[in-house]
Amino acid sequence: MDQKASAKVLVLDFGAQYGQLIARRVRDLNVYSEIVPCDISADEIREMNASALILSTRMGSSVYGQIHTKSKGA
């Protein structure tokens, strides 16, 4: 069986504008992708048997905490 055909990628949506685009680009690589809400449980993720997870966050968010950016006029 083709490895790509059996792969499944979950896109965890944390409110990003680009979740749909990310999922589409994964599908363009012939890999099944599915967008799921960020409050999905770990058990539900395990049941879905995903090969990979992509965390899709809002602009200005970081796994290390909020990033503050200044515009040039500030």
PDB file with SEQRES, HELIX, SHEET and CRYST1 records, atoms N, CA, C and O in Angstrom:
SEQRES   1 A   74  MET ASP GLN LYS ALA SER ALA LYS VAL LEU VAL LEU ASP          
SEQRES   2 A   74  PHE GLY ALA GLN TYR GLY GLN LEU ILE ALA ARG ARG VAL          
SEQRES   3 A   74  ARG ASP LEU ASN VAL TYR SER GLU ILE VAL PRO CYS ASP          
SEQRES   4 A   74  ILE SER ALA ASP GLU ILE ARG GLU MET ASN ALA SER ALA          
SEQRES   5 A   74  LEU ILE LEU SER THR ARG MET GLY SER SER VAL TYR GLY          
SEQRES   6 A   74  GLN ILE HIS THR LYS SER LYS GLY ALA                          
HELIX    1 AA1 GLN A    3  SER A    6  1                                   4    
HELIX    2 AA2 GLY A   19  ASP A   28  1                                  10    
HELIX    3 AA3 ALA A   42  MET A   48  1                                   7    
SHEET    1 AA1 3 TYR A  32  PRO A  37  0                                        
SHEET    2 AA1 3 LYS A   8  PHE A  14  1                                        
SHEET    3 AA1 3 ALA A  52  THR A  57  1                                        
CRYST1    1.000    1.000    1.000  90.00  90.00  90.00 P 1           1          
ATOM      1  N   MET A   1       0.847  -1.193   0.000  1.00  0.00           N  
ATOM      2  CA  MET A   1       0.000   0.000   0.000  1.00  0.00           C  
ATOM      3  C   MET A   1       0.883   1.245   0.000  1.00  0.00           C  
ATOM      4  O   MET A   1       1.904   1.288   0.687  1.00  0.00           O  
ATOM      5  N   ASP A   2       0.491   2.246  -0.766  1.00  0.00           N  
ATOM      6  CA  ASP A   2       1.225   3.508  -0.847  1.00  0.00           C  
ATOM      7  C   ASP A   2       1.195   4.207   0.506  1.00  0.00           C  
ATOM      8  O   ASP A   2       0.136   4.347   1.118  1.00  0.00           O  
ATOM      9  N   GLN A   3       2.366   4.646   0.972  1.00  0.00           N  
ATOM     10  CA  GLN A   3       2.456   5.279   2.288  1.00  0.00           C  
ATOM     11  C   GLN A   3       1.619   6.547   2.359  1.00  0.00           C  
ATOM     12  O   GLN A   3       0.986   6.807   3.382  1.00  0.00           O  
ATOM     13  N   LYS A   4       1.601   7.345   1.286  1.00  0.00           N  
ATOM     14  CA  LYS A   4       0.802   8.564   1.282  1.00  0.00           C  
ATOM     15  C   LYS A   4      -0.679   8.250   1.370  1.00  0.00           C  
ATOM     16  O   LYS A   4      -1.429   8.964   2.035  1.00  0.00           O  
ATOM     17  N   ALA A   5      -1.101   7.192   0.707  1.00  0.00           N  
ATOM     18  CA  ALA A   5      -2.522   6.838   0.691  1.00  0.00           C  
ATOM     19  C   ALA A   5      -3.021   6.449   2.082  1.00  0.00           C  
ATOM     20  O   ALA A   5      -4.197   6.638   2.394  1.00  0.00           O  
ATOM     21  N   SER A   6      -2.136   5.908   2.914  1.00  0.00           N  
ATOM     22  CA  SER A   6      -2.555   5.488   4.249  1.00  0.00           C  
ATOM     23  C   SER A   6      -2.299   6.553   5.309  1.00  0.00           C  
ATOM     24  O   SER A   6      -2.710   6.388   6.458  1.00  0.00           O  
ATOM     25  N   ALA A   7      -1.626   7.644   4.944  1.00  0.00           N  
ATOM     26  CA  ALA A   7      -1.311   8.702   5.901  1.00  0.00           C  
ATOM     27  C   ALA A   7      -2.548   9.555   6.177  1.00  0.00           C  
ATOM     28  O   ALA A   7      -3.404   9.742   5.312  1.00  0.00           O  
ATOM     29  N   LYS A   8      -2.617  10.063   7.398  1.00  0.00           N  
ATOM     30  CA  LYS A   8      -3.708  10.947   7.801  1.00  0.00           C  
ATOM     31  C   LYS A   8      -3.114  12.049   8.668  1.00  0.00           C  
ATOM     32  O   LYS A   8      -2.414  11.775   9.643  1.00  0.00           O  
ATOM     33  N   VAL A   9      -3.397  13.290   8.306  1.00  0.00           N  
ATOM     34  CA  VAL A   9      -2.894  14.444   9.044  1.00  0.00           C  
ATOM     35  C   VAL A   9      -4.074  15.179   9.663  1.00  0.00           C  
ATOM     36  O   VAL A   9      -5.058  15.472   8.985  1.00  0.00           O  
ATOM     37  N   LEU A  10      -3.970  15.473  10.946  1.00  0.00           N  
ATOM     38  CA  LEU A  10      -4.988  16.277  11.622  1.00  0.00           C  
ATOM     39  C   LEU A  10      -4.461  17.690  11.782  1.00  0.00           C  
ATOM     40  O   LEU A  10      -3.333  17.894  12.231  1.00  0.00           O  
ATOM     41  N   VAL A  11      -5.285  18.669  11.413  1.00  0.00           N  
ATOM     42  CA  VAL A  11      -4.967  20.077  11.610  1.00  0.00           C  
ATOM     43  C   VAL A  11      -5.800  20.552  12.797  1.00  0.00           C  
ATOM     44  O   VAL A  11      -7.016  20.701  12.684  1.00  0.00           O  
ATOM     45  N   LEU A  12      -5.148  20.790  13.932  1.00  0.00           N  
ATOM     46  CA  LEU A  12      -5.852  21.273  15.121  1.00  0.00           C  
ATOM     47  C   LEU A  12      -6.036  22.773  14.993  1.00  0.00           C  
ATOM     48  O   LEU A  12      -5.064  23.526  14.936  1.00  0.00           O  
ATOM     49  N   ASP A  13      -7.286  23.200  14.949  1.00  0.00           N  
ATOM     50  CA  ASP A  13      -7.626  24.599  14.696  1.00  0.00           C  
ATOM     51  C   ASP A  13      -7.737  25.372  16.004  1.00  0.00           C  
ATOM     52  O   ASP A  13      -8.666  25.166  16.785  1.00  0.00           O  
ATOM     53  N   PHE A  14      -6.776  26.264  16.229  1.00  0.00           N  
ATOM     54  CA  PHE A  14      -6.771  27.135  17.403  1.00  0.00           C  
ATOM     55  C   PHE A  14      -7.215  28.546  17.037  1.00  0.00           C  
ATOM     56  O   PHE A  14      -6.867  29.505  17.725  1.00  0.00           O  
ATOM     57  N   GLY A  15      -7.978  28.675  15.959  1.00  0.00           N  
ATOM     58  CA  GLY A  15      -8.510  29.973  15.570  1.00  0.00           C  
ATOM     59  C   GLY A  15      -7.766  30.648  14.442  1.00  0.00           C  
ATOM     60  O   GLY A  15      -7.946  31.844  14.214  1.00  0.00           O  
ATOM     61  N   ALA A  16      -6.941  29.916  13.735  1.00  0.00           N  
ATOM     62  CA  ALA A  16      -6.159  30.506  12.648  1.00  0.00           C  
ATOM     63  C   ALA A  16      -7.014  30.746  11.413  1.00  0.00           C  
ATOM     64  O   ALA A  16      -7.989  30.038  11.161  1.00  0.00           O  
ATOM     65  N   GLN A  17      -6.631  31.746  10.662  1.00  0.00           N  
ATOM     66  CA  GLN A  17      -7.288  32.003   9.380  1.00  0.00           C  
ATOM     67  C   GLN A  17      -6.837  30.993   8.339  1.00  0.00           C  
ATOM     68  O   GLN A  17      -7.536  30.779   7.348  1.00  0.00           O  
ATOM     69  N   TYR A  18      -5.700  30.377   8.541  1.00  0.00           N  
ATOM     70  CA  TYR A  18      -5.082  29.564   7.510  1.00  0.00           C  
ATOM     71  C   TYR A  18      -5.313  28.062   7.661  1.00  0.00           C  
ATOM     72  O   TYR A  18      -4.719  27.280   6.918  1.00  0.00           O  
ATOM     73  N   GLY A  19      -6.144  27.645   8.587  1.00  0.00           N  
ATOM     74  CA  GLY A  19      -6.396  26.215   8.786  1.00  0.00           C  
ATOM     75  C   GLY A  19      -6.866  25.519   7.525  1.00  0.00           C  
ATOM     76  O   GLY A  19      -6.388  24.435   7.190  1.00  0.00           O  
ATOM     77  N   GLN A  20      -7.804  26.142   6.824  1.00  0.00           N  
ATOM     78  CA  GLN A  20      -8.315  25.557   5.578  1.00  0.00           C  
ATOM     79  C   GLN A  20      -7.205  25.468   4.531  1.00  0.00           C  
ATOM     80  O   GLN A  20      -7.088  24.465   3.827  1.00  0.00           O  
ATOM     81  N   LEU A  21      -6.399  26.513   4.433  1.00  0.00           N  
ATOM     82  CA  LEU A  21      -5.323  26.532   3.445  1.00  0.00           C  
ATOM     83  C   LEU A  21      -4.276  25.457   3.754  1.00  0.00           C  
ATOM     84  O   LEU A  21      -3.794  24.774   2.851  1.00  0.00           O  
ATOM     85  N   ILE A  22      -3.936  25.317   5.018  1.00  0.00           N  
ATOM     86  CA  ILE A  22      -2.968  24.290   5.419  1.00  0.00           C  
ATOM     87  C   ILE A  22      -3.488  22.908   5.045  1.00  0.00           C  
ATOM     88  O   ILE A  22      -2.760  22.105   4.462  1.00  0.00           O  
ATOM     89  N   ALA A  23      -4.748  22.629   5.380  1.00  0.00           N  
ATOM     90  CA  ALA A  23      -5.338  21.331   5.057  1.00  0.00           C  
ATOM     91  C   ALA A  23      -5.354  21.102   3.545  1.00  0.00           C  
ATOM     92  O   ALA A  23      -5.097  19.991   3.080  1.00  0.00           O  
ATOM     93  N   ARG A  24      -5.652  22.143   2.788  1.00  0.00           N  
ATOM     94  CA  ARG A  24      -5.670  22.029   1.329  1.00  0.00           C  
ATOM     95  C   ARG A  24      -4.290  21.696   0.779  1.00  0.00           C  
ATOM     96  O   ARG A  24      -4.161  20.856  -0.111  1.00  0.00           O  
ATOM     97  N   ARG A  25      -3.258  22.349   1.303  1.00  0.00           N  
ATOM     98  CA  ARG A  25      -1.898  22.094   0.824  1.00  0.00           C  
ATOM     99  C   ARG A  25      -1.459  20.658   1.145  1.00  0.00           C  
ATOM    100  O   ARG A  25      -0.750  20.033   0.356  1.00  0.00           O  
ATOM    101  N   VAL A  26      -1.875  20.150   2.283  1.00  0.00           N  
ATOM    102  CA  VAL A  26      -1.573  18.761   2.631  1.00  0.00           C  
ATOM    103  C   VAL A  26      -2.275  17.835   1.638  1.00  0.00           C  
ATOM    104  O   VAL A  26      -1.683  16.868   1.159  1.00  0.00           O  
ATOM    105  N   ARG A  27      -3.536  18.136   1.332  1.00  0.00           N  
ATOM    106  CA  ARG A  27      -4.284  17.323   0.354  1.00  0.00           C  
ATOM    107  C   ARG A  27      -3.653  17.397  -1.033  1.00  0.00           C  
ATOM    108  O   ARG A  27      -3.677  16.418  -1.778  1.00  0.00           O  
ATOM    109  N   ASP A  28      -3.092  18.548  -1.380  1.00  0.00           N  
ATOM    110  CA  ASP A  28      -2.408  18.687  -2.671  1.00  0.00           C  
ATOM    111  C   ASP A  28      -1.229  17.711  -2.789  1.00  0.00           C  
ATOM    112  O   ASP A  28      -0.805  17.373  -3.894  1.00  0.00           O  
ATOM    113  N   LEU A  29      -0.709  17.266  -1.647  1.00  0.00           N  
ATOM    114  CA  LEU A  29       0.373  16.278  -1.620  1.00  0.00           C  
ATOM    115  C   LEU A  29      -0.166  14.854  -1.604  1.00  0.00           C  
ATOM    116  O   LEU A  29       0.575  13.901  -1.363  1.00  0.00           O  
ATOM    117  N   ASN A  30      -1.478  14.719  -1.865  1.00  0.00           N  
ATOM    118  CA  ASN A  30      -2.163  13.417  -1.877  1.00  0.00           C  
ATOM    119  C   ASN A  30      -2.148  12.730  -0.515  1.00  0.00           C  
ATOM    120  O   ASN A  30      -2.063  11.506  -0.420  1.00  0.00           O  
ATOM    121  N   VAL A  31      -2.231  13.540   0.528  1.00  0.00           N  
ATOM    122  CA  VAL A  31      -2.314  13.026   1.896  1.00  0.00           C  
ATOM    123  C   VAL A  31      -3.640  13.492   2.473  1.00  0.00           C  
ATOM    124  O   VAL A  31      -3.981  14.671   2.380  1.00  0.00           O  
ATOM    125  N   TYR A  32      -4.386  12.572   3.067  1.00  0.00           N  
ATOM    126  CA  TYR A  32      -5.672  12.913   3.662  1.00  0.00           C  
ATOM    127  C   TYR A  32      -5.452  13.840   4.853  1.00  0.00           C  
ATOM    128  O   TYR A  32      -4.598  13.576   5.699  1.00  0.00           O  
ATOM    129  N   SER A  33      -6.219  14.921   4.920  1.00  0.00           N  
ATOM    130  CA  SER A  33      -6.128  15.818   6.074  1.00  0.00           C  
ATOM    131  C   SER A  33      -7.525  16.170   6.554  1.00  0.00           C  
ATOM    132  O   SER A  33      -8.485  16.199   5.785  1.00  0.00           O  
ATOM    133  N   GLU A  34      -7.605  16.431   7.824  1.00  0.00           N  
ATOM    134  CA  GLU A  34      -8.890  16.765   8.445  1.00  0.00           C  
ATOM    135  C   GLU A  34      -8.670  17.867   9.473  1.00  0.00           C  
ATOM    136  O   GLU A  34      -7.733  17.804  10.270  1.00  0.00           O  
ATOM    137  N   ILE A  35      -9.533  18.874   9.453  1.00  0.00           N  
ATOM    138  CA  ILE A  35      -9.458  19.960  10.429  1.00  0.00           C  
ATOM    139  C   ILE A  35     -10.330  19.579  11.617  1.00  0.00           C  
ATOM    140  O   ILE A  35     -11.494  19.215  11.454  1.00  0.00           O  
ATOM    141  N   VAL A  36      -9.758  19.668  12.808  1.00  0.00           N  
ATOM    142  CA  VAL A  36     -10.494  19.340  14.026  1.00  0.00           C  
ATOM    143  C   VAL A  36     -10.360  20.501  15.012  1.00  0.00           C  
ATOM    144  O   VAL A  36      -9.369  21.230  14.973  1.00  0.00           O  
ATOM    145  N   PRO A  37     -11.346  20.680  15.895  1.00  0.00           N  
ATOM    146  CA  PRO A  37     -11.276  21.778  16.871  1.00  0.00           C  
ATOM    147  C   PRO A  37     -10.169  21.544  17.897  1.00  0.00           C  
ATOM    148  O   PRO A  37      -9.784  20.406  18.168  1.00  0.00           O  
ATOM    149  N   CYS A  38      -9.671  22.632  18.456  1.00  0.00           N  
ATOM    150  CA  CYS A  38      -8.560  22.544  19.407  1.00  0.00           C  
ATOM    151  C   CYS A  38      -8.951  21.874  20.725  1.00  0.00           C  
ATOM    152  O   CYS A  38      -8.079  21.436  21.476  1.00  0.00           O  
ATOM    153  N   ASP A  39     -10.236  21.790  21.010  1.00  0.00           N  
ATOM    154  CA  ASP A  39     -10.655  21.185  22.273  1.00  0.00           C  
ATOM    155  C   ASP A  39     -10.942  19.688  22.151  1.00  0.00           C  
ATOM    156  O   ASP A  39     -11.562  19.098  23.036  1.00  0.00           O  
ATOM    157  N   ILE A  40     -10.490  19.078  21.054  1.00  0.00           N  
ATOM    158  CA  ILE A  40     -10.646  17.636  20.883  1.00  0.00           C  
ATOM    159  C   ILE A  40      -9.817  16.928  21.954  1.00  0.00           C  
ATOM    160  O   ILE A  40      -8.736  17.398  22.310  1.00  0.00           O  
ATOM    161  N   SER A  41     -10.304  15.824  22.460  1.00  0.00           N  
ATOM    162  CA  SER A  41      -9.583  15.118  23.525  1.00  0.00           C  
ATOM    163  C   SER A  41      -8.451  14.266  22.941  1.00  0.00           C  
ATOM    164  O   SER A  41      -8.468  13.902  21.765  1.00  0.00           O  
ATOM    165  N   ALA A  42      -7.484  13.965  23.780  1.00  0.00           N  
ATOM    166  CA  ALA A  42      -6.362  13.115  23.364  1.00  0.00           C  
ATOM    167  C   ALA A  42      -6.866  11.740  22.942  1.00  0.00           C  
ATOM    168  O   ALA A  42      -6.342  11.143  22.001  1.00  0.00           O  
ATOM    169  N   ASP A  43      -7.878  11.241  23.634  1.00  0.00           N  
ATOM    170  CA  ASP A  43      -8.444   9.938  23.265  1.00  0.00           C  
ATOM    171  C   ASP A  43      -9.048   9.974  21.870  1.00  0.00           C  
ATOM    172  O   ASP A  43      -8.887   9.027  21.100  1.00  0.00           O  
ATOM    173  N   GLU A  44      -9.748  11.067  21.534  1.00  0.00           N  
ATOM    174  CA  GLU A  44     -10.332  11.195  20.204  1.00  0.00           C  
ATOM    175  C   GLU A  44      -9.246  11.252  19.129  1.00  0.00           C  
ATOM    176  O   GLU A  44      -9.395  10.680  18.050  1.00  0.00           O  
ATOM    177  N   ILE A  45      -8.166  11.942  19.436  1.00  0.00           N  
ATOM    178  CA  ILE A  45      -7.049  12.023  18.487  1.00  0.00           C  
ATOM    179  C   ILE A  45      -6.454  10.637  18.269  1.00  0.00           C  
ATOM    180  O   ILE A  45      -6.182  10.249  17.133  1.00  0.00           O  
ATOM    181  N   ARG A  46      -6.251   9.889  19.355  1.00  0.00           N  
ATOM    182  CA  ARG A  46      -5.718   8.525  19.235  1.00  0.00           C  
ATOM    183  C   ARG A  46      -6.637   7.643  18.400  1.00  0.00           C  
ATOM    184  O   ARG A  46      -6.162   6.862  17.576  1.00  0.00           O  
ATOM    185  N   GLU A  47      -7.948   7.760  18.605  1.00  0.00           N  
ATOM    186  CA  GLU A  47      -8.917   6.958  17.853  1.00  0.00           C  
ATOM    187  C   GLU A  47      -8.864   7.264  16.355  1.00  0.00           C  
ATOM    188  O   GLU A  47      -9.160   6.396  15.532  1.00  0.00           O  
ATOM    189  N   MET A  48      -8.492   8.483  16.004  1.00  0.00           N  
ATOM    190  CA  MET A  48      -8.432   8.875  14.595  1.00  0.00           C  
ATOM    191  C   MET A  48      -7.182   8.337  13.905  1.00  0.00           C  
ATOM    192  O   MET A  48      -7.082   8.385  12.679  1.00  0.00           O  
ATOM    193  N   ASN A  49      -6.216   7.818  14.692  1.00  0.00           N  
ATOM    194  CA  ASN A  49      -5.025   7.166  14.173  1.00  0.00           C  
ATOM    195  C   ASN A  49      -4.282   8.033  13.155  1.00  0.00           C  
ATOM    196  O   ASN A  49      -3.968   7.576  12.055  1.00  0.00           O  
ATOM    197  N   ALA A  50      -4.005   9.268  13.521  1.00  0.00           N  
ATOM    198  CA  ALA A  50      -3.325  10.207  12.628  1.00  0.00           C  
ATOM    199  C   ALA A  50      -1.831   9.916  12.561  1.00  0.00           C  
ATOM    200  O   ALA A  50      -1.222   9.480  13.538  1.00  0.00           O  
ATOM    201  N   SER A  51      -1.261  10.164  11.400  1.00  0.00           N  
ATOM    202  CA  SER A  51       0.183  10.026  11.211  1.00  0.00           C  
ATOM    203  C   SER A  51       0.916  11.272  11.676  1.00  0.00           C  
ATOM    204  O   SER A  51       2.087  11.213  12.051  1.00  0.00           O  
ATOM    205  N   ALA A  52       0.204  12.426  11.646  1.00  0.00           N  
ATOM    206  CA  ALA A  52       0.834  13.688  12.029  1.00  0.00           C  
ATOM    207  C   ALA A  52      -0.223  14.671  12.512  1.00  0.00           C  
ATOM    208  O   ALA A  52      -1.398  14.571  12.161  1.00  0.00           O  
ATOM    209  N   LEU A  53       0.226  15.632  13.332  1.00  0.00           N  
ATOM    210  CA  LEU A  53      -0.630  16.716  13.808  1.00  0.00           C  
ATOM    211  C   LEU A  53      -0.002  18.044  13.403  1.00  0.00           C  
ATOM    212  O   LEU A  53       1.212  18.226  13.496  1.00  0.00           O  
ATOM    213  N   ILE A  54      -0.845  18.966  12.953  1.00  0.00           N  
ATOM    214  CA  ILE A  54      -0.402  20.329  12.664  1.00  0.00           C  
ATOM    215  C   ILE A  54      -1.214  21.245  13.546  1.00  0.00           C  
ATOM    216  O   ILE A  54      -2.443  21.188  13.534  1.00  0.00           O  
ATOM    217  N   LEU A  55      -0.545  22.097  14.318  1.00  0.00           N  
ATOM    218  CA  LEU A  55      -1.221  23.052  15.182  1.00  0.00           C  
ATOM    219  C   LEU A  55      -1.335  24.367  14.431  1.00  0.00           C  
ATOM    220  O   LEU A  55      -0.327  24.982  14.082  1.00  0.00           O  
ATOM    221  N   SER A  56      -2.559  24.794  14.185  1.00  0.00           N  
ATOM    222  CA  SER A  56      -2.809  26.012  13.430  1.00  0.00           C  
ATOM    223  C   SER A  56      -3.308  27.082  14.396  1.00  0.00           C  
ATOM    224  O   SER A  56      -4.455  27.043  14.840  1.00  0.00           O  
ATOM    225  N   THR A  57      -2.424  28.048  14.722  1.00  0.00           N  
ATOM    226  CA  THR A  57      -2.746  29.058  15.736  1.00  0.00           C  
ATOM    227  C   THR A  57      -3.010  30.417  15.116  1.00  0.00           C  
ATOM    228  O   THR A  57      -2.751  30.639  13.933  1.00  0.00           O  
ATOM    229  N   ARG A  58      -3.526  31.314  15.928  1.00  0.00           N  
ATOM    230  CA  ARG A  58      -3.777  32.695  15.483  1.00  0.00           C  
ATOM    231  C   ARG A  58      -2.462  33.423  15.284  1.00  0.00           C  
ATOM    232  O   ARG A  58      -1.439  33.074  15.874  1.00  0.00           O  
ATOM    233  N   MET A  59      -2.512  34.434  14.448  1.00  0.00           N  
ATOM    234  CA  MET A  59      -1.346  35.285  14.220  1.00  0.00           C  
ATOM    235  C   MET A  59      -0.949  35.935  15.545  1.00  0.00           C  
ATOM    236  O   MET A  59      -1.809  36.432  16.272  1.00  0.00           O  
ATOM    237  N   GLY A  60       0.328  35.935  15.858  1.00  0.00           N  
ATOM    238  CA  GLY A  60       0.792  36.532  17.097  1.00  0.00           C  
ATOM    239  C   GLY A  60       0.794  35.562  18.261  1.00  0.00           C  
ATOM    240  O   GLY A  60       1.143  35.944  19.378  1.00  0.00           O  
ATOM    241  N   SER A  61       0.411  34.314  18.025  1.00  0.00           N  
ATOM    242  CA  SER A  61       0.436  33.314  19.086  1.00  0.00           C  
ATOM    243  C   SER A  61       1.718  32.518  18.999  1.00  0.00           C  
ATOM    244  O   SER A  61       2.339  32.429  17.940  1.00  0.00           O  
ATOM    245  N   SER A  62       2.106  31.948  20.106  1.00  0.00           N  
ATOM    246  CA  SER A  62       3.323  31.153  20.148  1.00  0.00           C  
ATOM    247  C   SER A  62       3.168  30.070  21.203  1.00  0.00           C  
ATOM    248  O   SER A  62       2.427  30.240  22.171  1.00  0.00           O  
ATOM    249  N   VAL A  63       3.863  28.963  21.016  1.00  0.00           N  
ATOM    250  CA  VAL A  63       3.849  27.917  22.032  1.00  0.00           C  
ATOM    251  C   VAL A  63       4.575  28.371  23.287  1.00  0.00           C  
ATOM    252  O   VAL A  63       4.420  27.760  24.344  1.00  0.00           O  
ATOM    253  N   TYR A  64       5.369  29.440  23.188  1.00  0.00           N  
ATOM    254  CA  TYR A  64       6.116  29.960  24.325  1.00  0.00           C  
ATOM    255  C   TYR A  64       5.399  31.111  25.022  1.00  0.00           C  
ATOM    256  O   TYR A  64       5.919  31.657  25.995  1.00  0.00           O  
ATOM    257  N   GLY A  65       4.236  31.484  24.553  1.00  0.00           N  
ATOM    258  CA  GLY A  65       3.503  32.603  25.120  1.00  0.00           C  
ATOM    259  C   GLY A  65       3.170  33.603  24.040  1.00  0.00           C  
ATOM    260  O   GLY A  65       3.551  33.424  22.884  1.00  0.00           O  
ATOM    261  N   GLN A  66       2.481  34.627  24.395  1.00  0.00           N  
ATOM    262  CA  GLN A  66       2.052  35.617  23.410  1.00  0.00           C  
ATOM    263  C   GLN A  66       3.235  36.445  22.909  1.00  0.00           C  
ATOM    264  O   GLN A  66       4.097  36.873  23.676  1.00  0.00           O  
ATOM    265  N   ILE A  67       3.240  36.650  21.608  1.00  0.00           N  
ATOM    266  CA  ILE A  67       4.273  37.469  20.978  1.00  0.00           C  
ATOM    267  C   ILE A  67       3.685  38.850  20.735  1.00  0.00           C  
ATOM    268  O   ILE A  67       2.611  38.975  20.146  1.00  0.00           O  
ATOM    269  N   HIS A  68       4.365  39.863  21.176  1.00  0.00           N  
ATOM    270  CA  HIS A  68       3.910  41.224  20.961  1.00  0.00           C  
ATOM    271  C   HIS A  68       4.710  41.833  19.826  1.00  0.00           C  
ATOM    272  O   HIS A  68       5.941  41.821  19.843  1.00  0.00           O  
ATOM    273  N   THR A  69       4.004  42.363  18.842  1.00  0.00           N  
ATOM    274  CA  THR A  69       4.675  43.011  17.720  1.00  0.00           C  
ATOM    275  C   THR A  69       4.292  44.475  17.687  1.00  0.00           C  
ATOM    276  O   THR A  69       3.179  44.845  18.061  1.00  0.00           O  
ATOM    277  N   LYS A  70       5.212  45.301  17.240  1.00  0.00           N  
ATOM    278  CA  LYS A  70       4.955  46.732  17.135  1.00  0.00           C  
ATOM    279  C   LYS A  70       4.968  47.126  15.670  1.00  0.00           C  
ATOM    280  O   LYS A  70       5.792  46.645  14.892  1.00  0.00           O  
ATOM    281  N   SER A  71       4.055  47.999  15.306  1.00  0.00           N  
ATOM    282  CA  SER A  71       4.086  48.527  13.938  1.00  0.00           C  
ATOM    283  C   SER A  71       5.152  49.599  13.871  1.00  0.00           C  
ATOM    284  O   SER A  71       5.609  50.087  14.904  1.00  0.00           O  
ATOM    285  N   LYS A  72       5.550  49.968  12.669  1.00  0.00           N  
ATOM    286  CA  LYS A  72       6.619  50.966  12.505  1.00  0.00           C  
ATOM    287  C   LYS A  72       6.251  52.316  13.100  1.00  0.00           C  
ATOM    288  O   LYS A  72       7.130  53.063  13.528  1.00  0.00           O  
ATOM    289  N   GLY A  73       4.964  52.637  13.134  1.00  0.00           N  
ATOM    290  CA  GLY A  73       4.541  53.936  13.641  1.00  0.00           C  
ATOM    291  C   GLY A  73       4.385  53.977  15.154  1.00  0.00           C  
ATOM    292  O   GLY A  73       4.106  55.041  15.707  1.00  0.00           O  
ATOM    293  N   ALA A  74       4.556  52.851  15.840  1.00  0.00           N  
ATOM    294  CA  ALA A  74       4.317  52.807  17.289  1.00  0.00           C  
ATOM    295  C   ALA A  74       5.493  53.248  18.098  1.00  0.00           C  
ATOM    296  O   ALA A  74       5.428  53.260  19.327  1.00  0.00           O  
TER     297      ALA A  74                                                      
END                                                                             
